[in-house]
Amino acid sequence: MSQYKIAVFVGSLRKHSFNRQLAHALQPLFGRKATLEHVEIGDLPLYDQDFDHDYPAQGKRLKEQVRAADAVLFVTPEYNRSIPGVLKNAIDLGSRPYGDSCFAGKPAAVLGISIGAIGTALAQQHLRNVLAYLDMPVLGQPEVFLQHKDGFFDNQGGFGDAGTTKFLQGYVDRFVALIDRHKA
């Protein structure tokens, strides 16, 4: 198996966000199977249909990065029971103009972490609806709704609990298997 390139969208702009930490902590679990390439979304202009005739450089960069990837990983917080506006804006820019979506057909996975008891369950459900419309095959199981507590991440940026590491390793393995099926 060749090494996959996975474009990673973190739905939080906060430098030390739990979701950014989660995205970085996942990289070692992919081992030699995949590299994670983070997509910058903080500098994107708000999507405007007027762009469809003269796309902004940041939107072109995003599309090129996703097109060069074998799959997409979305790591999202939950804001007001849905996905953050910055993440939705990035998706809108990547999917437009109509007929020129960089996401179509790309295998995807969704997860997130929050201090709340239900993790990011509602944000993930909303995001899955958007990704279904974009024709992205999305990993269905296992679902990952993580609750951040002290000690969730260790001092080296990994996971502070062997059970969490094992669970997330299973998630990563299922995501790689989904990519394998779509690349075959």
Salt bridges, closest charged atoms under 4 A:
ASP43 OD2 - ARG61 NH1 2.83
ASP52 OD2 - ARG96 NH2 3.62
ASP70 OD1 - LYS183 NZ 2.95
GLU78 OE2 - ARG81 NH1 3.54
ASP92 OD1 - LYS88 NZ 2.67
ASP100 OD2 - LYS63 NZ 2.91
ASP100 OD1 - ARG67 NH2 2.61
ASP173 OD1 - LYS33 NZ 3.38
